[in-house]
Amino acid sequence: MDNKLNFIVMREKCIRCNACIEDCPRRIIDYRDNYPDIPAHLEEQCIGCQHCLAICPTGAVSIFGLRAEDSLPLETTPALAPDALSRFVRGRRTMRQYRSENVERPLIDKLLADAAHAPTGGNTCDLTFIVVDKRLALRRIFEDLIDGLEKSIAEKPELPEFICKAIYAHRHSNVDEIFRGAPHLLIASAGEKAYCGDADVVIALSYFELLAQSHGLGTTWCDFLKFILDLRPEMGKLFGIATDRPYRAILFGLPAVQYVRTVQRDKMVRVRTISS
Ligand SMILES: Cc1cc2nc3c(=O)[nH]c(=O)nc-3n(C[C@H](O)[C@H](O)[C@H](O)COP(=O)(O)O)c2cc1C
């Protein structure tokens, strides 16, 4: 195998503290000629997590051609105050009323780049983000979806009541119960290499949701779309996704309303404790 990892330790910077060796999840880094190294025959075991680069206190490690100085430096204390994060998580809400303006593309790109830092099982990072970045484009897809559903009824009449209701709401009241009038849709779709794809797509969109809301955007998880595509997989072509691979969708945009307090859910989830 080629030396694709390009694992390089700068000798003038390395203080031989063992940090990269001990933190490697595959434990494939060891000393060679007094400096950390990954033997060629173990390279294929590397999962590409970059922990060696992230943990080196002196920035001596480079891997995949990435330089320590191009990473964001991290504080030794947590960057977020726990109380602020707790309030933020409790204040996250599902938005179902959107303004019609598009979100600026640079902000969408920033959110996607940040969400790409969500963990994936085994660090496969085999995700594709499909983003609808214009309100009119999502509106057209919505129309196509409704048209497609109506046409499909001739061949496959069985459609759950909530989908029939959404078609009726659109045709008779111009209400969008599927995309909630949001201007944007993001789908996270897992590729063949993702062996934890079900979790990967949900985690990536969970990160995206919190990041988006930190910028004042509203978000709506859209399993309604997944219900439809599970019933009518051929409609996945509207988004260019393979519906037999794990995927999940979330809507986003500028909110038209604001929540002024949290809901109260502390006791809604059962807690079972195992102490011995
Ligand atoms: C996996 C998942 C799928 C969801 N799908 C939809 C959806 O298709 N349409 C919708 O309006 N809300 C959807 N929601 C939003 C939930 O209804 C919402 O999270 C729940 O009512 C709690 O409200 P909150 O998010 O404001 O706390 C979904 C949420 C999750 C987690």
The ligand as an ORCA input file, in Angstrom:
! r2SCAN-3c Opt
* xyz 0 1
  C     -36.520     12.081     14.152
  C     -37.502     13.233     14.168
  C     -38.368     13.406     13.115
  C     -39.259     14.483     13.100
  N     -40.028     14.698     11.998
  C     -40.838     15.783     11.967
  C     -41.604     16.079     10.806
  O     -41.587     15.364      9.803
  N     -42.397     17.187     10.818
  C     -42.456     18.025     11.913
  O     -43.171     19.011     11.860
  N     -41.733     17.763     13.029
  C     -40.936     16.679     13.086
  N     -40.168     16.424     14.196
  C     -40.234     17.346     15.332
  C     -40.873     16.722     16.588
  O     -42.259     16.644     16.418
  C     -40.465     17.613     17.752
  O     -39.087     17.454     17.977
  C     -41.201     17.281     19.032
  O     -42.576     17.562     18.897
  C     -40.669     18.087     20.226
  O     -40.687     19.485     19.976
  P     -39.348     20.320     20.107
  O     -38.395     19.837     19.046
  O     -39.740     21.742     19.924
  O     -38.777     20.066     21.469
  C     -39.295     15.369     14.219
  C     -38.401     15.165     15.269
  C     -37.524     14.137     15.254
  C     -36.551     13.986     16.388
*
